């Protein structure tokens, strides 16, 4: 148990330190209200845990990720260091959003599994995360920011 407690404390502090005020996030807030049907062939990858799709919307596109079969995460693909860079892409190996070309882009990595926190690079803010709501049947996922 002694080994697990320090690890838990470390994860807590990383998460706590990465939770900057949403007001300070340089990624502009854009109205988002998208409903995705999991029975639509364009979104078939979302039917399994670990599946992901890119969706048009938000400031620089959205990544929708199936975490465990019931829980979905949605992140804006804009780098919080400089939102005007090209959209971030998903790295299957590390489960992070990042740029393939790190020289001309933001050179930061954001963990999809840890709610978009910065895991490396110069970015100071987590990714803009959108709320996801799954209907009772588990067939549709609504992505929204509920701020408008």
N, C-alpha and C positions, 0 to 999 in steps of 0.2 A: 504493500500500500504506500510505502514511503516514496517509491519511484513514481507512482501515478500522481500524487499530490503536487510535486513540483512541476510536472508536465502540465497539469490542469491549470495551475497558477500562471505558468508562462503563456498558455493559450489565452487565458482571460486577459492578461495585461496586453498582449498583442492586439486582441480584439478591442479592448478599452482604448488603447492609444490610437487605434486607427479610426475610431468613431468621431470624426470631426463634424462640426456643425454642418448641416445640410445647406445652410445659408452661404457658407464659405466655399461650397463645391463649385468649381469653375464650369462644370457641365450644366448648361442652361436647362431649366425645367421646361419640358414640352408636354403638352396634354397627351396622355396615353390612355386609350380605352380600346383594347383589342381582344377579340374572342377567337380562340383557336379550337377547332374541332379535331380531336385525336383520331377520328375515323377518316379524315381527309388524307389522301395519299401523300400530299406535300409535307405532312407532319408525322408520318408513320414512324420516324426515328424516335419520337417522343413516347412511344408506347412501351419502351423498356427503360429501366434505370440506367442512367449514364447517357441516354440519348439527348441530342441537342439539335436545334435548328436556328437559323438566322431569320429574323423577321424584319420587315420594313417598319419603321416607327421610331419613336423617341428622337433623340438628337442626332445620333450617328448609327442607327440600327439597333436591334435588340437581339441578344442571345437568350433563348428559352431553353432551360436545362432541366431534365427529369432527374431529380436527386435520388429518389428511392422507390419510384413507382406511384407514389401518392403526392409527393411534395415537389413543386416546381419552383425554380429560381429564374428570375428575369433581370437581366442587366443591360444597361445602355452600353454600346460598344465604343463609346467615346472615352479616350484616355483622360483622366482627371488632371494630368499635368498640362496637356494642351489638347482640348477637345477638337480642334480643327485638323488634327492628324487623321490619317486613314483609319477606318474602323479596326478595332482590335479583333483578333481571331482566336479561336479556341485551340489550345495545345492539349491534345489527347493524353500525352504522357504525364504532364504536370497538373492537368485540370485547371489551368490558368488561362486568362485572357491576356494576350500580349500582341506585339507586332512581330512579324517575321523579319522585317527589315529594321533592326534596332539602331542603325546609324542615323537614319533620317527621321525616325519617329520618336515616340516618348521613352523608349527603353525602360519601361516599367512592366511588372507582372502583377496580376491581380488574381487572387484565389477565388474560383467559382464556389468551391466547397465551404469557404469561410466568409460568405456574404460579400465578396468583392474587395476584401482588404488588400492593401498593397503588401506584396511579399518580397519585392525587390525593385530597385530603381529609385528615381528621384520624386515620383508622385507622392503627394502628401495626403490625398483624399482617396477614400474607397470609391469604387465604381458607383454610379447612380443605380440603385436597385429599385425595381418596380414591384408592387404587390401582385401576387398571383392568387387567384381564387378558383378552385376546382369545383365544378357542380356536383350534385349528389350522386349522379351516375358515374362520375369519373371520366366522362367523355369529352368535356370541354374545359379549357383553362382560359380564364379572363386575366388579362394583364392590364393593370391600371396604376396610376400614380395618386389618385384620390386627392390631389391638391388643388384641383380646379373645380 
